[in-house]
Every structure is written in structure tokens, then in C-alpha cells.
């Protein structure tokens, strides 16, 4: 008889066919991972266009980098339920905190507006502690739905430590934008990255890839193209 | 009875279900196309590493950009015969001439070596007139197997006109490197482009994408990932 043992107290689902108690081995407890999801880039590697303003958060890219996601059931109940949706919906489960850059939280200059509370209305789609990296921190803002914005002036490694403590054993999502993703990758802090390559050439904006020579070393890289035209790339840290 | 009509003088096969004679309309003769095949780039868009030397024609990229091709039956009779091979073998058929850049023909400084005859030995894999773009033209070199190297100091449009005349009704392959491909794309001269995206981050070298904002306009773009790990992208000019 084949026995499927459950090795950990982690949330990660494992199979047990035995009825025996799982072995709780704290030494083998998986670490809280740093994960990137649904990070969309153009063929030439830009994760946003320019200029980024209140009216055009992605600059001349408009919504073109994210249309693939808006077409899925994850975004719209009448949307598609294929490979795009399978990737999109991994954004939330298992995440206990998010880290984002100042340019994701608001348009240039939001630091001068004491009433700015992000783009997302009273109930932002994070539902966890959310850490905004900025050189001008302010007091936390508690939103509806479980999102609290905290403001940190910290290095990637320091921010990840703080976010992990807040994530209560769950994973931390590195939410972007491109500069933050690049900084965390360059610091070797990312365990899993899901990119979505959209078949457009933006030509200008903020590019993901700069300074990341040999990024693939230490990751298993997979790619799969979708009938929608985008290609999903996953980087998973090798043991 | 279904009749397969050949709509010559083009080699392109068309289907006719009518039983009527094919209409030979010189005005509708498909133009000789400018095509790019098997052009391999890293995730960050580099088609070669650096430095390019006699010993390392692709710089620090080594052979990593082309391993996918060496694993196919196109390259090696015992190789794979799947999607990578299906794309690879389209390199030759229907091509009547090639245009390449000076940096594809030889390492930096080859213009100072009167005996340089390319990387490819006495029987190069082109088997057609092959036009090398250089500001220092020399006399043509006739090789074995149908390849003759001609040296041109010309703009992309001028070179394409010369190559088309030599291609005798067939298509012209734009053979690279990255600078030449980019120049032909920027000039709007490319009808079909097949890129192969290899899951490595080179970080430096010669990048394809610079200056090509909105390249996708006017092309149908498809992508398909291969079990080998690369992703094939095709840009086909829309009618």
C-alpha cells in the first residue's frame, strides 16, 4: 500500500491516503514564499508605458497589458476559464501580505496629497496588510475588506522581513511595479514569478529586464502560450 | 470532382473547387516577400551577446540562443520532429536570396582581411545569391553549393530591391543580425518574421526591439510555446 504522508503544518495541500496522523516536523516547515503573479509585460519587456498620470496609470500602454486578465472569469464572471484564468486566479490564495512600490500606489506626487488612499476605492483587492515602499512614509490607512496600507522606507530585504511577519505564515506577494519587481529579483528574494507576455511592442516605459543578466539560473522556467495571444512564463526557484 | 489549381507563376498553392482553369493574372502575382526565420532572442530581446569575436561569434550568449535548433531534425538527422523542427525547416524553401549584415558575415575587422570568406566553410548554407551589407564593399565571392556573396553599401530598401531582382521571383530572407533585422522592420519592409524566444536573460548585447514601438500594428501575431522551452512568435503582415 502506498502511503501519502503529510510532512508539514503548511497550508499546502497534500494527499493522505492512510488515515494516519500527519507528521508535524517544524524543521521542515516551508518558508513563507515571495511570489509575483499576473505581472504583464510587452514583448520588449515594459511593464508600463509613459507618462504615468492620474488619468493614465499605465501611460501609453493604456489597458493593453491587462486585457487578457479582464477577459477571464477571475475578473468577469462571464469570462473565460482556460489557461489565462487558471493563472490569474492564483493571485490571492495563500497570500498573507503584499509589497508594492510607490508608483503602484498612486500617480507621481501622491505623497503631497494627504487624502490619497490608492486607486482602488474603499475596498481594495488586497485584503491583507499591504506595504507601500516610499521614502516619505505616513501613518497606516485601514481600508474595508481587510486591506491596511502601511508605508515603509526600507530595502527589499527589510521590507520582506516586515511583510513576512505580518503575513502570519502565509506568502508575500511582490505586487509591482516594474522597479520593485526588478529590485526584488536583483536581490535574489523572489521564489516564484509569473509573467504574462503580451504581443505588443511598447517601445518606452519602465522595463523589467534591465540588470537581470542570468536571472534564469536557479529557477525552473516554463512557458505556455494561450489562445488569447499572450504567453505565460513561470520562474520557480529550484531546490 | 475537386481540382487543385495552381495559380502560377507563384509557387504558392491555392485550392480551386470549380473545375475551371486557373486564372493567370499577372497583376495579382504575389510579390516576392521579405521573410525572417529562426531569429532567436533572449527574454530581454538580445539576439547576440558580447563581445563578438572570431572565437565567440555570439559573445557571452555562446550557443544558448540556438540549442533549440540544433536539437531538431532540421539540424541533426536524429533530432526532434515537432514544432521546433516545423519552424526551423521553413528557413530554406521559397527563398531566392539572402540579405545579411556585416556583423553576421564575420567578426569585427573582417573587412581588413582580404581572404575572409565567411564563417561557413566552402559550401555555406545559403545556396542562393547572398548580399552582405557593408560600407566597404568588395568583389563578389562565388562559393560551392550555389552561394555567391555580394557586398553592398545600400539602404535596406535599396538592398531589398537588388536582392529581389536576384531572387528570380522567389522570396528574400533577411538573415540578421539584430541591427539589420531592426533596420528592415523600422523601414516597414518585412512581410513575415519568425522569432524564437529562448528562456534566458542575457542582460547585454544587441537588442532587437529598440525603436520599434507599435511594431505589431499591421501584423497578425501568433505565439506558441514548445516543449523544448522556447516560444515561437510569428508576425505575418495583414492584407
Contacts between the chains, C-beta under 8 A, distances in Angstrom:
chain1	res1	chain2	res2	distance
A	43	B	45	7.7
A	43	B	209	6.7
A	43	B	216	7.8
A	43	B	233	7.6
A	44	B	45	5.9
A	44	B	209	3.7
A	44	B	210	8.0
A	44	B	212	7.3
A	45	B	43	7.7
A	45	B	44	5.9
A	45	B	45	6.5
A	45	B	209	7.6
A	197	B	223	7.8
A	197	B	231	8.0
A	199	B	216	6.0
A	199	B	221	4.2
A	199	B	223	6.4
A	199	B	233	7.2
A	200	B	214	7.6
A	200	B	216	5.2
A	201	B	209	6.1
A	201	B	212	5.1
A	201	B	213	5.9
A	201	B	214	6.3
A	201	B	215	4.2
A	201	B	216	5.9
A	202	B	213	6.5
A	203	B	209	7.7
A	203	B	211	7.1
A	203	B	212	6.5
A	203	B	213	2.6
A	203	B	214	7.0
A	204	B	213	6.7
A	209	B	43	6.7
A	209	B	44	3.7
A	209	B	45	7.7
A	209	B	201	6.1
A	209	B	203	7.7
A	210	B	44	8.0
A	211	B	203	7.1
A	212	B	44	7.3
A	212	B	201	5.1
A	212	B	203	6.5
A	213	B	201	5.9
A	213	B	202	6.5
A	213	B	203	2.6
A	213	B	204	6.7
A	214	B	200	7.6
A	214	B	201	6.3
A	214	B	203	7.0
A	215	B	201	4.2
A	216	B	43	7.8
A	216	B	199	6.0
A	216	B	200	5.2
A	216	B	201	5.9
A	221	B	199	4.2
A	221	B	229	6.8
A	222	B	229	7.5
A	223	B	197	7.8
A	223	B	199	6.4
A	223	B	225	4.5
A	223	B	229	6.9
A	223	B	230	7.9
A	223	B	231	5.1
A	224	B	225	5.0
A	225	B	223	4.4
A	225	B	224	5.0
A	225	B	225	4.7
A	225	B	231	6.3
A	229	B	221	6.8
A	229	B	222	7.5
A	229	B	223	6.9
A	230	B	223	7.9
A	231	B	197	8.0
A	231	B	223	5.1
A	231	B	225	6.3
A	231	B	231	5.4
A	233	B	43	7.6
A	233	B	199	7.2
